[in-house]
Amino acid sequence: MTESSARLLDVYDSLLRTDAEMQGALQVDRLGPLYLAVFPGGQGFITSARCSGGEPTPLSELVAPALEYFTAHSGITKVEFKTRAHDYAPGLHETLLSHGFAAGAPESVMLGRLENLVSNQPPPQGVQVRRITTRSELEQMCAMSAEAFGEP
């Protein structure tokens, strides 16, 4: 991994994990390094800050207690345990599978300097690339994203 790639992953981890993922949650609790969130519609969500493998309790040992947390909440019908390929959490994948989780489709996040991501070609019809500078624009972008991904 290049220094530039590592720096971008650090930016991703600092801006798009934990607190950022809890927006809209009805309740958030902690279990060691895990964030346990209850979202509207019976959705449980588990995430963590970046895992290095040096956590006091391996994440694989927290799967069962995390599930017990959601079992105690009536109305939870689905639980997602968010993992990332750049984390180091030995045994977590196998433990999640043994507790009934199924791996979802891989997701990608594209990070980079805008000038390196956009060509001189005009964008497709109906597409705009622009800088968001106000809270209102950010809220509009979030609403568009929620609609595109079928989320409340």
ZADO-1210 file (C-alpha; in nm, 4 decimals, padded with zeros to 6 digits):
<atoms>
<atom x="00.0000" y="00.0000" z="00.0000" code="MET" pos="1"/>
<atom x="00.1366" y="00.3381" z="-00.0925" code="THR" pos="2"/>
<atom x="00.1638" y="00.6236" z="00.1546" code="GLU" pos="3"/>
<atom x="-00.1015" y="00.8101" z="-00.0434" code="SER" pos="4"/>
<atom x="-00.3411" y="00.5114" z="-00.0266" code="SER" pos="5"/>
<atom x="-00.2829" y="00.4739" z="00.3461" code="ALA" pos="6"/>
<atom x="-00.3512" y="00.8454" z="00.3955" code="ARG" pos="7"/>
<atom x="-00.6795" y="00.8222" z="00.2017" code="LEU" pos="8"/>
<atom x="-00.7886" y="00.5195" z="00.4080" code="LEU" pos="9"/>
<atom x="-00.7113" y="00.7213" z="00.7221" code="ASP" pos="10"/>
<atom x="-00.9334" y="01.0008" z="00.5903" code="VAL" pos="11"/>
<atom x="-01.2093" y="00.7492" z="00.5117" code="TYR" pos="12"/>
<atom x="-01.1821" y="00.5949" z="00.8585" code="ASP" pos="13"/>
<atom x="-01.1886" y="00.9318" z="01.0351" code="SER" pos="14"/>
<atom x="-01.4792" y="01.0802" z="00.8378" code="LEU" pos="15"/>
<atom x="-01.7046" y="00.7928" z="00.7356" code="LEU" pos="16"/>
<atom x="-01.6962" y="00.5482" z="01.0261" code="ARG" pos="17"/>
<atom x="-01.8553" y="00.5303" z="01.3720" code="THR" pos="18"/>
<atom x="-02.0269" y="00.8628" z="01.4483" code="ASP" pos="19"/>
<atom x="-02.0923" y="00.9319" z="01.0795" code="ALA" pos="20"/>
<atom x="-02.2645" y="00.5933" z="01.0451" code="GLU" pos="21"/>
<atom x="-02.4882" y="00.6562" z="01.3454" code="MET" pos="22"/>
<atom x="-02.6774" y="00.9475" z="01.1886" code="GLN" pos="23"/>
<atom x="-03.0495" y="00.8795" z="01.2211" code="GLY" pos="24"/>
<atom x="-03.0107" y="00.6054" z="01.4811" code="ALA" pos="25"/>
<atom x="-03.2755" y="00.5874" z="01.7516" code="LEU" pos="26"/>
<atom x="-03.0245" y="00.4537" z="02.0033" code="GLN" pos="27"/>
<atom x="-02.6477" y="00.3944" z="02.0065" code="VAL" pos="28"/>
<atom x="-02.4593" y="00.1973" z="02.2680" code="ASP" pos="29"/>
<atom x="-02.1014" y="00.0737" z="02.2939" code="ARG" pos="30"/>
<atom x="-01.9667" y="-00.2754" z="02.3479" code="LEU" pos="31"/>
<atom x="-01.5909" y="-00.2363" z="02.3747" code="GLY" pos="32"/>
<atom x="-01.4790" y="-00.0994" z="02.0368" code="PRO" pos="33"/>
<atom x="-01.8161" y="-00.1762" z="01.8760" code="LEU" pos="34"/>
<atom x="-02.0931" y="00.0743" z="01.8137" code="TYR" pos="35"/>
<atom x="-02.4384" y="-00.0873" z="01.8369" code="LEU" pos="36"/>
<atom x="-02.7109" y="00.1181" z="01.6719" code="ALA" pos="37"/>
<atom x="-03.0854" y="00.0738" z="01.6514" code="VAL" pos="38"/>
<atom x="-03.2331" y="00.2359" z="01.3410" code="PHE" pos="39"/>
<atom x="-03.5970" y="00.2891" z="01.2432" code="PRO" pos="40"/>
<atom x="-03.7665" y="-00.0015" z="01.0708" code="GLY" pos="41"/>
<atom x="-03.6183" y="-00.2710" z="01.2932" code="GLY" pos="42"/>
<atom x="-03.2624" y="-00.2348" z="01.1663" code="GLN" pos="43"/>
<atom x="-02.9690" y="-00.3152" z="01.3944" code="GLY" pos="44"/>
<atom x="-02.6236" y="-00.2017" z="01.2905" code="PHE" pos="45"/>
<atom x="-02.2800" y="-00.2886" z="01.4288" code="ILE" pos="46"/>
<atom x="-01.9620" y="-00.1056" z="01.3347" code="THR" pos="47"/>
<atom x="-01.6282" y="-00.0075" z="01.4823" code="SER" pos="48"/>
<atom x="-01.3376" y="00.2236" z="01.4331" code="ALA" pos="49"/>
<atom x="-01.0484" y="00.0831" z="01.2310" code="ARG" pos="50"/>
<atom x="-00.9339" y="-00.2539" z="01.3614" code="CYS" pos="51"/>
<atom x="-00.5615" y="-00.3170" z="01.3907" code="SER" pos="52"/>
<atom x="-00.5705" y="-00.6551" z="01.5637" code="GLY" pos="53"/>
<atom x="-00.4397" y="-00.4982" z="01.8824" code="GLY" pos="54"/>
<atom x="-00.7799" y="-00.4481" z="02.0428" code="GLU" pos="55"/>
<atom x="-00.7999" y="-00.5713" z="02.4067" code="PRO" pos="56"/>
<atom x="-01.0831" y="-00.8077" z="02.3100" code="THR" pos="57"/>
<atom x="-01.0809" y="-00.9520" z="01.9574" code="PRO" pos="58"/>
<atom x="-01.3906" y="-00.8468" z="01.7636" code="LEU" pos="59"/>
<atom x="-01.4712" y="-01.2130" z="01.6996" code="SER" pos="60"/>
<atom x="-01.5343" y="-01.2539" z="02.0746" code="GLU" pos="61"/>
<atom x="-01.7848" y="-00.9666" z="02.0740" code="LEU" pos="62"/>
<atom x="-02.0184" y="-01.1051" z="01.8054" code="VAL" pos="63"/>
<atom x="-02.2319" y="-01.3137" z="02.0456" code="ALA" pos="64"/>
<atom x="-02.2728" y="-01.0351" z="02.3069" code="PRO" pos="65"/>
<atom x="-02.3573" y="-00.7876" z="02.0295" code="ALA" pos="66"/>
<atom x="-02.6305" y="-01.0181" z="01.9011" code="LEU" pos="67"/>
<atom x="-02.7630" y="-01.0584" z="02.2568" code="GLU" pos="68"/>
<atom x="-02.7922" y="-00.6793" z="02.2728" code="TYR" pos="69"/>
<atom x="-03.0183" y="-00.6765" z="01.9666" code="PHE" pos="70"/>
<atom x="-03.2164" y="-00.9793" z="02.0825" code="THR" pos="71"/>
<atom x="-03.3078" y="-00.7783" z="02.3938" code="ALA" pos="72"/>
<atom x="-03.4569" y="-00.5014" z="02.1740" code="HIS" pos="73"/>
<atom x="-03.8035" y="-00.5893" z="02.0533" code="SER" pos="74"/>
<atom x="-03.8734" y="-00.5045" z="01.6937" code="GLY" pos="75"/>
<atom x="-03.5225" y="-00.5645" z="01.5572" code="ILE" pos="76"/>
<atom x="-03.5683" y="-00.7791" z="01.2483" code="THR" pos="77"/>
<atom x="-03.2312" y="-00.7428" z="01.0770" code="LYS" pos="78"/>
<atom x="-02.8766" y="-00.6810" z="01.1981" code="VAL" pos="79"/>
<atom x="-02.5831" y="-00.5757" z="00.9821" code="GLU" pos="80"/>
<atom x="-02.2259" y="-00.6108" z="01.1054" code="PHE" pos="81"/>
<atom x="-02.0211" y="-00.3715" z="00.8927" code="LYS" pos="82"/>
<atom x="-01.6718" y="-00.4947" z="00.8079" code="THR" pos="83"/>
<atom x="-01.3994" y="-00.3438" z="00.5912" code="ARG" pos="84"/>
<atom x="-01.1340" y="-00.5178" z="00.3856" code="ALA" pos="85"/>
<atom x="-00.8586" y="-00.2920" z="00.5212" code="HIS" pos="86"/>
<atom x="-00.9288" y="-00.3863" z="00.8840" code="ASP" pos="87"/>
<atom x="-00.7343" y="-00.6582" z="01.0618" code="TYR" pos="88"/>
<atom x="-00.9775" y="-00.8655" z="01.2705" code="ALA" pos="89"/>
<atom x="-00.8609" y="-01.2292" z="01.2813" code="PRO" pos="90"/>
<atom x="-01.1450" y="-01.4815" z="01.3023" code="GLY" pos="91"/>
<atom x="-01.4210" y="-01.2233" z="01.2614" code="LEU" pos="92"/>
<atom x="-01.5435" y="-01.3435" z="00.9216" code="HIS" pos="93"/>
<atom x="-01.5733" y="-01.7058" z="01.0341" code="GLU" pos="94"/>
<atom x="-01.7424" y="-01.6064" z="01.3601" code="THR" pos="95"/>
<atom x="-01.9966" y="-01.3915" z="01.1776" code="LEU" pos="96"/>
<atom x="-02.0804" y="-01.6803" z="00.9423" code="LEU" pos="97"/>
<atom x="-02.1175" y="-01.9202" z="01.2358" code="SER" pos="98"/>
<atom x="-02.3680" y="-01.6791" z="01.3959" code="HIS" pos="99"/>
<atom x="-02.5879" y="-01.6691" z="01.0876" code="GLY" pos="100"/>
<atom x="-02.4546" y="-01.3614" z="00.9130" code="PHE" pos="101"/>
<atom x="-02.4117" y="-01.3755" z="00.5368" code="ALA" pos="102"/>
<atom x="-02.1589" y="-01.1710" z="00.3479" code="ALA" pos="103"/>
<atom x="-02.3205" y="-00.8996" z="00.1409" code="GLY" pos="104"/>
<atom x="-02.1972" y="-00.7725" z="-00.1901" code="ALA" pos="105"/>
<atom x="-01.8691" y="-00.5826" z="-00.1609" code="PRO" pos="106"/>
<atom x="-01.9089" y="-00.2066" z="-00.1453" code="GLU" pos="107"/>
<atom x="-01.6625" y="00.0464" z="-00.2779" code="SER" pos="108"/>
<atom x="-01.5802" y="00.3988" z="-00.1756" code="VAL" pos="109"/>
<atom x="-01.3967" y="00.6171" z="-00.4238" code="MET" pos="110"/>
<atom x="-01.1620" y="00.8707" z="-00.2684" code="LEU" pos="111"/>
<atom x="-00.9284" y="01.1070" z="-00.4380" code="GLY" pos="112"/>
<atom x="-00.8653" y="01.4577" z="-00.5482" code="ARG" pos="113"/>
<atom x="-01.1545" y="01.5750" z="-00.7644" code="LEU" pos="114"/>
<atom x="-00.9261" y="01.6920" z="-01.0430" code="GLU" pos="115"/>
<atom x="-00.7890" y="01.3363" z="-01.0705" code="ASN" pos="116"/>
<atom x="-01.1367" y="01.1810" z="-01.0788" code="LEU" pos="117"/>
<atom x="-01.2993" y="01.3970" z="-01.3447" code="VAL" pos="118"/>
<atom x="-01.1976" y="01.4056" z="-01.7096" code="SER" pos="119"/>
<atom x="-01.2208" y="01.6955" z="-01.9509" code="ASN" pos="120"/>
<atom x="-01.5142" y="01.5203" z="-02.1169" code="GLN" pos="121"/>
<atom x="-01.8563" y="01.6626" z="-02.0378" code="PRO" pos="122"/>
<atom x="-02.0536" y="01.4520" z="-01.7870" code="PRO" pos="123"/>
<atom x="-02.3472" y="01.2417" z="-01.9072" code="PRO" pos="124"/>
<atom x="-02.6744" y="01.4269" z="-01.9577" code="GLN" pos="125"/>
<atom x="-02.8400" y="01.4981" z="-01.6227" code="GLY" pos="126"/>
<atom x="-02.5168" y="01.4593" z="-01.4211" code="VAL" pos="127"/>
<atom x="-02.3536" y="01.7498" z="-01.2393" code="GLN" pos="128"/>
<atom x="-02.0176" y="01.7488" z="-01.0656" code="VAL" pos="129"/>
<atom x="-01.9888" y="02.0363" z="-00.8214" code="ARG" pos="130"/>
<atom x="-01.8575" y="02.1250" z="-00.4788" code="ARG" pos="131"/>
<atom x="-02.1062" y="02.1172" z="-00.1918" code="ILE" pos="132"/>
<atom x="-02.0640" y="02.4294" z="00.0196" code="THR" pos="133"/>
<atom x="-02.3791" y="02.4662" z="00.2292" code="THR" pos="134"/>
<atom x="-02.5697" y="02.2578" z="00.4796" code="ARG" pos="135"/>
<atom x="-02.8739" y="02.2657" z="00.2498" code="SER" pos="136"/>
<atom x="-02.6707" y="02.1180" z="-00.0368" code="GLU" pos="137"/>
<atom x="-02.5343" y="01.8495" z="00.1940" code="LEU" pos="138"/>
<atom x="-02.8865" y="01.7595" z="00.3071" code="GLU" pos="139"/>
<atom x="-02.9995" y="01.7420" z="-00.0576" code="GLN" pos="140"/>
<atom x="-02.7071" y="01.5097" z="-00.1389" code="MET" pos="141"/>
<atom x="-02.7916" y="01.2866" z="00.1589" code="CYS" pos="142"/>
<atom x="-03.1584" y="01.2686" z="00.0546" code="ALA" pos="143"/>
<atom x="-03.0554" y="01.1752" z="-00.3005" code="MET" pos="144"/>
<atom x="-02.8208" y="00.9068" z="-00.1704" code="SER" pos="145"/>
<atom x="-03.0880" y="00.7645" z="00.0621" code="ALA" pos="146"/>
<atom x="-03.3341" y="00.7497" z="-00.2266" code="GLU" pos="147"/>
<atom x="-03.0777" y="00.5859" z="-00.4576" code="ALA" pos="148"/>
<atom x="-02.9976" y="00.3160" z="-00.2004" code="PHE" pos="149"/>
<atom x="-03.3561" y="00.2676" z="-00.0803" code="GLY" pos="150"/>
<atom x="-03.2830" y="00.3811" z="00.2751" code="GLU" pos="151"/>
<atom x="-03.4970" y="00.5979" z="00.5008" code="PRO" pos="152"/>
</atoms>
